[in-house]
Amino acid sequence: MNYIKTEIDGVFIIEPKIFNDSRGYFFEAFKYPDFEKNIGPVSFIQDNESKSCRGVLRGLHYQKGSYSQAKLVRVIKGCVLDVAVDLRSGSATFGKHVMVELSDENKRQFFIPRGFAHGFLVLSDEAIFTYKVDNEYSPENEASIRFDDPDLNIKWPMKSSEILTSKKDLEAVSFKDAEYFF
């Protein structure tokens, strides 16, 4: 696998080596020794999967404090635009974001460490999105930031009228009012 550092420390794009032949393809989706060598030790404890249609935007979500989660995300069907926002207040990239297209064609993965908000927008008719997390979900410690917050200046490639999101995400706080990591 090729581990690509992004402009934000700790966030990586991972490109697998794909072996194609007349029967189809094969690739290693996750190999812990290589992951640990390139990114560091992360103990994933759970795999999650979601299915969404075109225009669905999930996020920008995060877990607060000791319930924070590192995530390794990928798309097994369709295409999404995935975003990670740095909420580490002491970081040189605090408030900045990294955006990457993940699809069943490019087979890229995106590693997002603890201390980040995360969200994605479905670009294809349908997308199946899967991710590993290193901490259990805690409803009491869940938080969200508005996906269209002007301070974050995320350039989503769809008009707001085309985006489908949950009531909870529409009621999310602004970046200024979010809880950060120290």
N, CA, C and O of each residue as an XYZ file, in Angstrom:
728
protein
N       0.840     -1.181      0.000
C       0.000      0.000      0.000
C       0.877      1.233      0.000
O       1.998      1.239      0.509
N       0.324      2.272     -0.590
C       1.013      3.550     -0.627
C       0.347      4.476      0.389
O      -0.840      4.779      0.267
N       1.101      4.925      1.387
C       0.601      5.813      2.428
C       0.997      7.239      2.066
O       2.181      7.575      2.055
N       0.012      8.072      1.770
C       0.253      9.436      1.305
C      -0.069     10.419      2.424
O      -1.212     10.499      2.875
N       0.937     11.166      2.872
C       0.713     12.203      3.878
C      -0.066     13.342      3.225
O       0.146     13.661      2.055
N      -0.964     13.945      3.990
C      -1.704     15.102      3.509
C      -1.103     16.362      4.129
O      -0.123     16.297      4.872
N      -1.701     17.497      3.813
C      -1.190     18.752      4.372
C      -1.511     18.911      5.858
O      -1.046     19.858      6.493
N      -2.297     18.000      6.412
C      -2.590     18.032      7.843
C      -1.923     16.828      8.504
O      -2.154     15.682      8.119
N      -1.100     17.109      9.496
C      -0.347     16.066     10.192
C      -1.277     14.985     10.758
O      -2.263     15.284     11.432
N      -0.942     13.737     10.470
C      -1.684     12.607     10.996
C      -2.777     12.081     10.093
O      -3.276     10.977     10.312
N      -3.167     12.852      9.069
C      -4.216     12.441      8.133
C      -3.537     11.853      6.895
O      -2.649     12.475      6.312
N      -3.960     10.654      6.503
C      -3.342      9.949      5.381
C      -4.380      9.475      4.375
O      -5.505      9.122      4.732
N      -3.978      9.475      3.116
C      -4.703      8.791      2.052
C      -3.920      7.503      1.801
O      -2.696      7.523      1.676
N      -4.630      6.404      1.730
C      -3.978      5.108      1.545
C      -4.458      4.508      0.230
O      -5.656      4.323      0.014
N      -3.502      4.210     -0.642
C      -3.823      3.603     -1.935
C      -3.305      2.169     -1.962
O      -2.106      1.936     -1.812
N      -4.211      1.207     -2.154
C      -3.765     -0.187     -2.184
C      -3.141     -0.549     -3.520
O      -3.371      0.116     -4.530
N      -2.360     -1.596     -3.511
C      -1.851     -2.179     -4.753
C      -2.908     -3.167     -5.223
O      -3.249     -4.114     -4.515
N      -3.415     -2.938     -6.413
C      -4.512     -3.756     -6.943
C      -3.954     -4.702     -8.001
O      -3.223     -4.296     -8.904
N      -4.317     -5.959     -7.862
C      -3.883     -6.985     -8.812
C      -5.098     -7.389     -9.651
O      -6.043     -7.997     -9.149
N      -5.052     -7.036    -10.937
C      -6.146     -7.321    -11.864
C      -5.756     -8.444    -12.811
O      -4.596     -8.557    -13.207
N      -6.715     -9.260    -13.167
C      -6.554    -10.220    -14.258
C      -7.945    -10.511    -14.834
O      -8.917     -9.851    -14.468
N      -8.038    -11.475    -15.713
C      -9.297    -11.759    -16.394
C     -10.420    -12.189    -15.433
O     -11.596    -12.124    -15.791
N     -10.065    -12.623    -14.232
C     -11.064    -13.055    -13.258
C     -11.630    -11.909    -12.437
O     -12.697    -12.040    -11.838
N     -10.927    -10.795    -12.405
C     -11.341     -9.664    -11.577
C     -10.141     -9.019    -10.926
O      -9.130     -8.782    -11.586
N     -10.236     -8.732     -9.645
C      -9.124     -8.086     -8.944
C      -8.983     -8.639     -7.539
O      -9.866     -9.322     -7.019
N      -7.828     -8.318     -6.936
C      -7.533     -8.643     -5.547
C      -6.710     -7.503     -4.985
O      -5.845     -6.959     -5.671
N      -6.977     -7.134     -3.722
C      -6.087     -6.221     -3.008
C      -6.245     -6.436     -1.515
O      -7.281     -6.905     -1.044
N      -5.199     -6.084     -0.779
C      -5.259     -6.117      0.679
C      -5.906     -4.818      1.140
O      -5.377     -3.736      0.884
N      -7.036     -4.917      1.812
C      -7.734     -3.728      2.289
C      -7.132     -3.203      3.596
O      -7.199     -2.007      3.880
N      -6.548     -4.099      4.381
C      -5.956     -3.681      5.641
C      -4.923     -4.712      6.060
O      -5.189     -5.914      6.073
N      -3.748     -4.225      6.400
C      -2.673     -5.084      6.880
C      -2.012     -4.346      8.043
O      -1.253     -3.398      7.842
N      -2.310     -4.792      9.249
C      -1.889     -4.045     10.430
C      -0.390     -3.755     10.508
O      -0.037     -2.621     10.833
N       0.517     -4.695     10.234
C       1.943     -4.357     10.353
C       2.353     -3.173      9.463
O       3.144     -2.330      9.885
N       1.824     -3.106      8.246
C       2.133     -1.977      7.357
C       1.487     -0.692      7.861
O       2.098      0.376      7.816
N       0.253     -0.799      8.338
C      -0.451      0.356      8.877
C       0.318      0.939     10.064
O       0.542      2.148     10.131
N       0.717      0.078     10.992
C       1.451      0.532     12.178
C       2.792      1.152     11.798
O       3.192      2.159     12.382
N       3.486      0.567     10.831
C       4.785      1.090     10.393
C       4.650      2.492      9.795
O       5.520      3.336     10.006
N       3.575      2.747      9.057
C       3.400      4.021      8.364
C       2.628      5.069      9.147
O       2.891      6.263      9.004
N       1.692      4.648      9.964
C       0.835      5.592     10.681
C       1.057      5.531     12.182
O       1.049      6.563     12.853
N       1.252      4.343     12.709
C       1.445      4.177     14.142
C       0.429      3.205     14.695
O      -0.440      2.727     13.967
N       0.532      2.909     15.981
C      -0.387      1.938     16.576
C      -1.787      2.524     16.758
O      -1.958      3.571     17.382
N      -2.761      1.847     16.213
C      -4.173      2.182     16.395
C      -4.898      0.856     16.556
O      -4.776     -0.026     15.707
N      -5.643      0.713     17.628
C      -6.370     -0.531     17.874
C      -7.832     -0.364     17.475
O      -8.656      0.108     18.258
N      -8.135     -0.758     16.249
C      -9.523     -0.671     15.792
C     -10.344     -1.735     16.499
O      -9.908     -2.878     16.634
N     -11.551     -1.351     16.957
C     -12.380     -2.276     17.729
C     -13.722     -2.568     17.058
O     -14.459     -3.451     17.497
N     -14.037     -1.830     16.000
C     -15.368     -1.998     15.410
C     -15.340     -1.580     13.945
O     -14.640     -0.638     13.576
N     -16.110     -2.290     13.107
C     -16.330     -1.909     11.710
C     -17.780     -1.474     11.568
O     -18.683     -2.121     12.098
N     -18.005     -0.366     10.843
C     -19.344      0.156     10.596
C     -19.560      0.279      9.095
O     -18.605      0.382      8.325
N     -20.823      0.269      8.688
C     -21.151      0.405      7.275
C     -22.436      1.203      7.140
O     -23.365      1.046      7.933
N     -22.481      2.067      6.118
C     -23.712      2.803      5.830
C     -23.970      2.774      4.328
O     -23.049      2.647      3.522
N     -25.243      2.896      3.975
C     -25.655      2.974      2.578
C     -26.430      4.270      2.426
O     -27.309      4.573      3.233
N     -26.108      5.030      1.396
C     -26.742      6.327      1.189
C     -26.938      6.572     -0.303
O     -26.259      5.976     -1.139
N     -27.874      7.457     -0.619
C     -28.127      7.804     -2.019
C     -27.463      9.147     -2.359
O     -26.968      9.859     -1.485
N     -27.472      9.457     -3.636
C     -26.856     10.691     -4.145
C     -27.353     11.910     -3.365
O     -28.546     12.061     -3.105
N     -26.410     12.766     -3.005
C     -26.731     14.012     -2.323
C     -26.789     13.913     -0.814
O     -26.902     14.934     -0.136
N     -26.713     12.703     -0.266
C     -26.719     12.566      1.196
C     -25.389     13.072      1.744
O     -24.320     12.685      1.273
N     -25.475     13.933      2.735
C     -24.288     14.433      3.427
C     -24.411     14.012      4.886
O     -25.376     14.357      5.568
N     -23.432     13.272      5.346
C     -23.373     12.846      6.745
C     -22.200     13.572      7.391
O     -21.052     13.418      6.972
N     -22.499     14.358      8.408
C     -21.426     15.057      9.105
C     -21.717     16.534      9.241
O     -22.754     17.043      8.815
N     -20.805     17.162      9.823
C     -19.455     16.850     10.278
C     -19.519     16.363     11.724
O     -19.809     17.147     12.628
N     -19.254     15.096     11.944
C     -19.426     14.449     13.239
C     -18.095     14.222     13.954
O     -17.044     14.091     13.328
N     -18.176     14.180     15.275
C     -17.033     13.755     16.086
C     -17.518     13.390     17.476
O     -18.622     13.747     17.886
N     -16.669     12.671     18.188
C     -16.919     12.300     19.577
C     -15.986     13.155     20.441
O     -14.815     13.336     20.106
N     -16.505     13.672     21.538
C     -15.744     14.590     22.390
C     -14.847     13.856     23.393
O     -15.123     12.732     23.812
N     -13.763     14.546     23.755
C     -12.893     14.108     24.837
C     -12.337     12.710     24.674
O     -11.866     12.332     23.602
N     -12.397     11.948     25.756
C     -11.820     10.603     25.741
C     -12.625      9.637     24.874
O     -12.204      8.498     24.675
N     -13.764     10.066     24.361
C     -14.568      9.238     23.467
C     -14.246      9.497     21.999
O     -14.884      8.933     21.110
N     -13.263     10.344     21.750
C     -12.844     10.626     20.376
C     -12.521      9.328     19.645
O     -12.139      8.335     20.263
N     -12.678      9.347     18.327
C     -12.425      8.145     17.527
C     -11.486      8.435     16.368
O     -11.636      9.433     15.664
N     -10.511      7.546     16.179
C      -9.757      7.520     14.925
C     -10.576      6.657     13.970
O     -11.239      5.710     14.396
N     -10.529      6.985     12.674
C     -11.323      6.252     11.686
C     -10.468      5.919     10.467
O      -9.618      6.704     10.047
N     -10.711      4.752      9.921
C     -10.155      4.355      8.629
C     -11.353      4.083      7.739
O     -12.075      3.108      7.951
N     -11.575      4.942      6.736
C     -12.801      4.899      5.943
C     -12.507      4.526      4.493
O     -11.428      4.803      3.967
N     -13.500      3.887      3.857
C     -13.403      3.577      2.430
C     -14.792      3.337      1.870
O     -15.751      3.133      2.613
N     -14.884      3.364      0.551
C     -16.139      3.138     -0.157
C     -16.034      1.810     -0.882
O     -15.071      1.564     -1.608
N     -17.031      0.951     -0.684
C     -17.010     -0.334     -1.388
C     -17.968     -0.342     -2.584
O     -17.906     -1.235     -3.429
N     -18.861      0.666     -2.649
C     -19.709      0.841     -3.827
C     -20.003      2.318     -3.975
O     -20.412      2.976     -3.018
N     -19.794      2.847     -5.189
C     -20.124      4.238     -5.448
C     -18.952      5.178     -5.232
O     -17.788      4.789     -5.329
N     -19.296      6.440     -4.934
C     -18.286      7.492     -4.822
C     -18.751      8.546     -3.825
O     -19.909      8.963     -3.845
N     -17.839      8.973     -2.955
C     -18.129     10.044     -1.994
C     -16.983     11.049     -1.984
O     -15.861     10.749     -2.393
N     -17.296     12.234     -1.512
C     -16.285     13.237     -1.207
C     -16.182     13.253      0.312
O     -17.142     13.598      1.003
N     -15.018     12.881      0.828
C     -14.819     12.713      2.261
C     -14.004     13.880      2.807
O     -13.065     14.342      2.159
N     -14.363     14.354      3.997
C     -13.727     15.539      4.586
C     -13.371     15.289      6.043
O     -14.163     14.728      6.800
N     -12.169     15.712      6.428
C     -11.731     15.695      7.820
C     -11.335     17.116      8.209
O     -10.569     17.766      7.497
N     -11.855     17.600      9.340
C     -11.587     18.955      9.826
C     -10.801     18.862     11.129
O     -11.215     18.178     12.065
N      -9.666     19.552     11.182
C      -8.788     19.540     12.353
C      -9.406     20.351     13.488
O      -9.599     21.561     13.362
N      -9.715     19.679     14.599
C     -10.273     20.341     15.785
C      -9.274     20.383     16.936
O      -9.649     20.646     18.079
N      -7.995     20.121     16.634
C      -6.950     20.146     17.666
C      -6.489     21.587     17.825
O      -5.756     22.102     16.981
N      -6.912     22.237     18.899
C      -6.691     23.680     19.054
C      -5.224     24.090     19.042
O      -4.921     25.228     18.684
N      -4.308     23.214     19.417
C      -2.891     23.559     19.412
C      -2.198     23.276     18.088
O      -1.004     23.537     17.946
N      -2.920     22.754     17.138
C      -2.339     22.357     15.859
C      -2.136     23.559     14.937
O      -2.920     24.508     14.952
N      -1.086     23.501     14.147
C      -0.834     24.558     13.152
C      -1.909     24.571     12.071
O      -2.059     25.564     11.360
N      -2.661     23.474     11.940
C      -3.710     23.378     10.918
C      -5.115     23.388     11.537
O      -6.076     22.941     10.911
N      -5.225     23.898     12.762
C      -6.517     23.977     13.438
C      -7.537     24.692     12.549
O      -7.276     25.783     12.042
N      -8.711     24.058     12.366
C      -9.776     24.648     11.548
C      -9.645     24.392     10.060
O     -10.545     24.730      9.291
N      -8.538     23.800      9.648
C      -8.337     23.468      8.224
C      -8.930     22.088      7.950
O      -9.197     21.314      8.870
N      -9.128     21.800      6.672
C      -9.691     20.499      6.318
C      -8.941     19.870      5.150
O      -8.272     20.547      4.369
N      -9.078     18.556      5.063
C      -8.570     17.769      3.941
C      -9.784     17.115      3.302
O     -10.670     16.609      3.991
N      -9.813     17.132      1.970
C     -10.921     16.563      1.221
C     -10.358     15.561      0.221
O      -9.366     15.839     -0.451
N     -10.993     14.395      0.125
C     -10.521     13.369     -0.806
C     -11.717     12.626     -1.389
O     -12.699     12.373     -0.691
N     -11.630     12.279     -2.660
C     -12.664     11.464     -3.281
C     -12.325      9.997     -3.058
O     -11.221      9.544     -3.363
N     -13.293      9.267     -2.521
C     -13.155      7.836     -2.288
C     -14.193      7.123     -3.143
O     -15.355      7.525     -3.183
N     -13.768      6.061     -3.828
C     -14.723      5.354     -4.680
C     -14.391      3.874     -4.766
O     -13.313      3.430     -4.370
N     -15.350      3.121     -5.297
C     -15.092      1.706     -5.536
C     -14.099      1.526     -6.668
O     -13.513      0.452     -6.805
N     -13.897      2.551     -7.480
C     -12.921      2.464     -8.570
C     -11.500      2.744     -8.084
O     -10.585      1.975     -8.380
N     -11.303      3.852     -7.330
C      -9.931      4.174     -6.915
C      -9.500      3.392     -5.673
O      -8.308      3.301     -5.380
N     -10.455      2.834     -4.952
C     -10.200      1.980     -3.784
C      -9.338      2.655     -2.712
O      -8.748      1.983     -1.865
N      -9.275      3.968     -2.757
C      -8.532      4.702     -1.740
C      -9.199      4.563     -0.383
O     -10.404      4.332     -0.275
N      -8.378      4.710      0.649
C      -8.859      4.778      2.018
C      -8.362      6.087      2.609
O      -7.426      6.700      2.097
N      -8.997      6.500      3.683
C      -8.686      7.780      4.309
C      -8.567      7.513      5.799
O      -9.509      7.028      6.427
N      -7.401      7.831      6.368
C      -7.219      7.684      7.804
C      -7.365      9.042      8.461
O      -6.703     10.009      8.083
N      -8.255      9.099      9.463
C      -8.539     10.322     10.203
C      -8.248     10.042     11.674
O      -8.937      9.231     12.293
N      -7.239     10.700     12.243
C      -6.910     10.435     13.651
C      -7.923     11.061     14.609
O      -8.818     11.797     14.192
N      -7.771     10.762     15.870
C      -8.602     11.411     16.887
C      -8.375     12.925     16.833
O      -7.301     13.396     16.461
N      -9.410     13.665     17.210
C      -9.297     15.124     17.237
C      -9.797     15.795     15.969
O      -9.486     16.961     15.723
N     -10.562     15.081     15.169
C     -11.074     15.616     13.908
C     -12.582     15.429     13.815
O     -13.137     14.469     14.351
N     -13.236     16.360     13.126
C     -14.626     16.163     12.708
C     -14.562     15.519     11.322
O     -13.618     15.735     10.562
N     -15.587     14.726     11.016
C     -15.576     13.959      9.767
C     -16.952     13.997      9.116
O     -17.981     13.970      9.791
N     -16.946     14.060      7.790
C     -18.198     13.990      7.053
C     -17.955     13.572      5.621
O     -16.823     13.604      5.138
N     -19.030     13.176      4.939
C     -18.910     12.836      3.523
C     -20.199     13.144      2.783
O     -21.290     13.138      3.353
N     -20.034     13.417      1.486
C     -21.133     13.706      0.575
C     -21.132     12.645     -0.515
O     -20.097     12.385     -1.129
N     -22.291     12.027     -0.760
C     -22.397     10.984     -1.777
C     -22.540     11.628     -3.155
O     -23.449     12.424     -3.390
N     -21.622     11.269     -4.067
C     -21.604     11.815     -5.420
C     -22.245     10.883     -6.444
O     -22.678     11.336     -7.504
N     -22.312      9.598     -6.144
C     -22.881      8.596     -7.052
C     -24.362      8.379     -6.714
O     -24.859      8.915     -5.724
N     -25.059      7.597     -7.535
C     -26.472      7.312     -7.262
C     -26.655      6.632     -5.910
O     -27.657      6.843     -5.227
N     -25.690      5.826     -5.539
C     -25.725      5.101     -4.269
C     -24.289      4.887     -3.813
O     -23.384      4.752     -4.637
N     -24.086      4.855     -2.518
C     -22.746      4.569     -1.990
C     -22.865      3.684     -0.754
O     -23.738      3.872      0.093
N     -21.965      2.720     -0.682
C     -21.812      1.924      0.531
C     -20.451      2.302      1.105
O     -19.415      2.135      0.461
N     -20.483      2.807      2.316
C     -19.347      3.415      2.998
C     -19.045      2.568      4.223
O     -19.947      2.242      4.994
N     -17.785      2.213      4.401
C     -17.414      1.393      5.548
C     -16.250      2.044      6.293
O     -15.402      2.705      5.694
N     -16.227      1.847      7.598
C     -15.129      2.433      8.368
C     -14.870      1.676      9.655
O     -15.770      1.140     10.301
N     -13.584      1.663      9.991
C     -13.112      1.107     11.249
C     -12.981      2.251     12.248
O     -12.613      3.366     11.878
N     -13.284      1.972     13.516
C     -13.098      2.964     14.579
C     -12.320      2.335     15.729
O     -12.331      1.119     15.920
N     -11.647      3.190     16.484
C     -10.817      2.679     17.587
C     -11.417      2.934     18.965
O     -10.748      2.740     19.980
N     -12.683      3.370     19.004
C     -13.328      3.646     20.279
C     -14.835      3.454     20.104
O     -15.373      3.658     19.015
N     -15.500      3.065     21.174
C     -16.943      2.869     21.100
C     -17.674      4.193     20.958
O     -17.209      5.233     21.424
N     -18.819      4.135     20.309
C     -19.699      5.289     20.147
C     -20.349      5.617     21.482
O     -20.818      4.724     22.188
N     -20.376      6.891     21.823
C     -21.001      7.360     23.057
C     -21.995      8.467     22.695
O     -21.579      9.590     22.411
N     -23.301      8.172     22.700
C     -24.290      9.186     22.313
C     -24.180     10.481     23.117
O     -24.406     11.565     22.580
N     -23.837     10.374     24.391
C     -23.729     11.581     25.233
C     -22.542     12.464     24.844
O     -22.506     13.646     25.187
N     -21.576     11.891     24.131
C     -20.368     12.636     23.761
C     -20.284     12.911     22.270
O     -19.231     13.290     21.758
N     -21.389     12.720     21.583
C     -21.442     12.995     20.147
C     -21.598     14.497     19.923
O     -22.290     15.182     20.677
N     -20.951     14.991     18.885
C     -21.070     16.403     18.526
C     -21.035     16.533     17.010
O     -20.532     15.657     16.306
N     -21.579     17.642     16.522
C     -21.591     17.916     15.082
C     -21.363     19.392     14.838
O     -21.766     20.247     15.626
N     -20.710     19.663     13.732
C     -20.498     21.032     13.255
C     -21.224     21.156     11.921
O     -21.233     20.214     11.130
N     -21.827     22.301     11.670
C     -22.547     22.522     10.410
C     -21.624     22.277      9.215
O     -20.508     22.794      9.161
N     -22.103     21.489      8.273
C     -21.331     21.164      7.063
C     -21.092     22.391      6.205
O     -20.128     22.432      5.440
N     -21.961     23.399      6.319
C     -21.855     24.607      5.487
C     -21.359     25.816      6.273
O     -21.599     26.958      5.880
N     -20.670     25.566      7.380
C     -20.171     26.663      8.211
C     -19.228     27.544      7.391
O     -18.267     27.040      6.811
N     -19.488     28.848      7.335
C     -18.641     29.734      6.511
C     -17.189     29.828      6.985
O     -16.298     30.082      6.173
N     -16.933     29.630      8.274
C     -15.556     29.686      8.772
C     -14.719     28.511      8.268
O     -13.500     28.627      8.145
N     -15.366     27.383      7.978
C     -14.627     26.220      7.465
C     -14.399     26.318      5.960
O     -13.419     25.785      5.441
N     -15.305     27.001      5.262
C     -15.167     27.241      3.823
C     -14.938     25.947      3.022
O     -14.071     25.892      2.150
N     -15.723     24.921      3.330
C     -15.634     23.660      2.583
C     -16.416     23.818      1.289
O     -17.588     24.193      1.312
N     -15.789     23.539      0.185
C     -16.404     23.692     -1.139
C     -17.063     22.381     -1.564
O     -16.479     21.599     -2.315
N     -18.279     22.147     -1.079
C     -19.020     20.959     -1.476
C     -19.448     21.135     -2.931
O     -19.850     22.236     -3.311
N     -19.378     20.092     -3.759
C     -19.674     20.234     -5.184
C     -21.168     20.137     -5.541
O     -21.515     19.855     -6.688
N     -22.034     20.368     -4.571
C     -23.484     20.392     -4.824
C     -24.069     21.620     -4.151
O     -23.548     22.112     -3.150
N     -25.160     22.101     -4.721
C     -25.885     23.209     -4.105
C     -26.561     22.707     -2.827
O     -26.883     21.525     -2.706
N     -26.767     23.608     -1.891
C     -27.440     23.246     -0.634
C     -28.795     22.617     -0.892
O     -29.216     21.727     -0.152
N     -29.484     23.067     -1.930
C     -30.813     22.530     -2.247
C     -30.757     21.077     -2.722
O     -31.776     20.387     -2.693
N     -29.591     20.600     -3.158
C     -29.425     19.218     -3.621
C     -28.959     18.274     -2.509
O     -28.953     17.055     -2.679
N     -28.572     18.851     -1.377
C     -28.006     18.060     -0.277
C     -29.102     17.573      0.656
O     -29.969     18.337      1.079
N     -29.042     16.274      0.969
C     -29.969     15.650      1.917
C     -29.187     15.342      3.187
O     -28.159     14.666      3.143
N     -29.675     15.834      4.305
C     -28.985     15.567      5.559
C     -30.006     15.401      6.678
O     -31.188     15.685      6.486
N     -29.571     14.955      7.813
C     -30.478     14.712      8.933
C     -30.834     16.014      9.641
O     -30.138     17.021      9.514
N     -31.926     15.968     10.384
C     -32.327     17.112     11.202
C     -31.219     17.430     12.206
O     -30.905     18.593     12.458
N     -30.636     16.372     12.771
C     -29.545     16.546     13.745
C     -28.377     17.320     13.115
O     -27.814     18.215     13.745
N     -28.020     16.976     11.885
C     -26.908     17.676     11.230
C     -27.276     19.114     10.871
O     -26.419     19.997     10.903
N     -28.537     19.354     10.529
C     -28.973     20.728     10.248
C     -28.964     21.590     11.502
O     -28.826     22.811     11.422
N     -29.112     20.955     12.661
C     -29.114     21.682     13.935
C     -27.735     21.717     14.591
O     -27.605     22.152     15.735
N     -26.712     21.265     13.881
C     -25.351     21.249     14.430
C     -24.864     22.670     14.718
O     -25.377     23.644     14.167
N     -23.876     22.762     15.583
C     -23.329     24.073     15.973
C     -22.369     24.600     14.919
O     -21.907     23.863     14.047
N     -22.083     25.874     15.016
C     -21.079     26.482     14.141
C     -19.685     26.067     14.614
O     -19.515     25.594     15.738
N     -18.709     26.248     13.755
C     -17.325     25.938     14.125
C     -16.905     26.758     15.346
O     -16.225     26.237     16.230
N     -17.299     28.025     15.407
C     -16.946     28.897     16.534
C     -17.472     28.370     17.858
O     -16.853     28.571     18.903
N     -18.625     27.691     17.813
C     -19.266     27.210     19.048
C     -18.959     25.747     19.354
O     -19.471     25.199     20.330
N     -18.145     25.124     18.546
C     -17.815     23.701     18.733
C     -16.858     23.512     19.911
O     -16.150     24.436     20.312
N     -16.856     22.305     20.448
C     -15.869     21.935     21.461
C     -14.646     21.396     20.723
O     -14.765     20.563     19.826
N     -13.475     21.882     21.113
C     -12.233     21.506     20.454
C     -11.440     20.527     21.319
O     -11.797     20.239     22.462
N     -10.373     20.039     20.742
C      -9.461     19.138     21.460
C      -8.222     19.937     21.860
O      -7.743     20.771     21.092
N      -7.706     19.682     23.058
C      -6.528     20.425     23.556
C      -5.335     19.507     23.673
O      -4.257     19.945     24.072
